[in-house]
Amino acid sequence: MLTTIKLESIGNIRQGNKPSWVKRLIGFNRDGIDFELLKGYTDYSNSNSVGSRGIYRNYFLIDEGLYQVSSPQSWKSIDQYFCKVKNGEVVRLTFEEAMLCLEKQVLARTYMKRR
């Protein structure tokens, strides 16, 4: 099952504003967390005339997936969080909960490969 989250792109990246993004957490590597940066699909239908507000990026998340999200809330504020999708619902997680889920996913994949 796919779930969509919609994040607003606030400001202009060329002027130093941070873009929205979503990473799918895959596992661990020697540098830390291994991830895949998801491609967001841009919707300009609600944008203002200069494109500084109202531009949204839609991201498609799979059920039981684990994600890190960065969502600008204003010109100076960014909401960054971890989440998982369970039964079509996006559930926020603390860093510790996200790492436990990721560890369980990695162990389950390793176990299934050995069978």
Protein Blocks (a to p, Z undefined) as FASTA:
>chain_A
ZZddddddehjfknopacddddddfbdcfklpadddddddddfklccfkopgopacdddd
dehiacdddddfbfkbccddddddeehiacdddfklmmmmmmmmmmmmmmmmmZZ
